[in-house]
Amino acid sequence: MSGTDDKIQGKGEELLGKVKQGVGGATDNASLEAEGKADEAKGEGRGILGGVKNAVVDAVDGLKKKA
């Protein structure tokens, strides 16, 4: 999976997590709210991973151009 794909999937997971938190809060469902927080954190992590992947690819491309 490319870095950009990870970033997109991460944003989707963050959004889903926020929705679950909102629904969990509105329905007084602590379990759903906690699941939403976990999904949001997972999405943030995946987004960071995507950024790191992109940075590595950019660095390698930069080294190739200099060689």
Secondary structure, 3 states (H helix, E strand, C coil): CCHHHHHHHHHHHHHHHHHHHHHHHHCCCHHHHHHHHHHHHHHHHHHHHHHHHHHHHHHHHHHHHHC
